[in-house]
Amino acid sequence: MYTILCKCLFSEVTVQTITELDNKAAHCHTPVPQRHGPFL
């Protein structure tokens, strides 16, 4: 139970971090194509 919960939380944090990095990169460079589909 706890293992599944940790995996879910870790996945959410990972997605949020990747999204933030993509947003920051979009401000500096041209937007990158969405390549994180499987994580969502």
C-alpha positions as CSV (number, residue, x, y, z in Angstrom):
1,M,0.0,0.0,0.0
2,Y,2.7,2.5,1.0
3,T,4.9,1.5,-1.8
4,I,2.2,2.2,-4.4
5,L,1.4,5.5,-2.7
6,C,5.1,6.5,-2.8
7,K,5.3,5.6,-6.5
8,C,2.3,7.7,-7.3
9,L,3.6,10.7,-5.4
10,F,7.1,10.3,-6.9
11,S,5.5,10.2,-10.4
12,E,3.5,13.4,-9.7
13,V,6.6,15.2,-8.4
14,T,8.6,14.1,-11.5
15,V,5.9,15.3,-13.9
16,Q,5.7,18.7,-12.1
17,T,9.5,19.1,-12.2
18,I,9.7,18.2,-15.9
19,T,6.8,20.6,-16.6
20,E,8.5,23.4,-14.7
21,L,11.8,22.8,-16.6
22,D,10.0,22.8,-19.9
23,N,8.2,26.1,-19.0
24,K,11.6,27.7,-18.1
25,A,13.1,26.4,-21.3
26,A,10.2,27.8,-23.3
27,H,10.9,31.3,-21.9
28,C,14.6,31.1,-23.0
29,H,14.3,29.2,-26.2
30,T,11.6,28.1,-28.7
31,P,9.0,25.8,-27.2
32,V,10.0,22.1,-27.3
33,P,7.6,19.5,-28.6
34,Q,5.8,17.6,-25.9
35,R,7.8,14.5,-25.4
36,H,6.6,13.4,-21.9
37,G,3.3,12.0,-23.1
38,P,3.8,8.5,-21.4
39,F,4.3,10.1,-18.0
40,L,0.9,11.9,-18.2
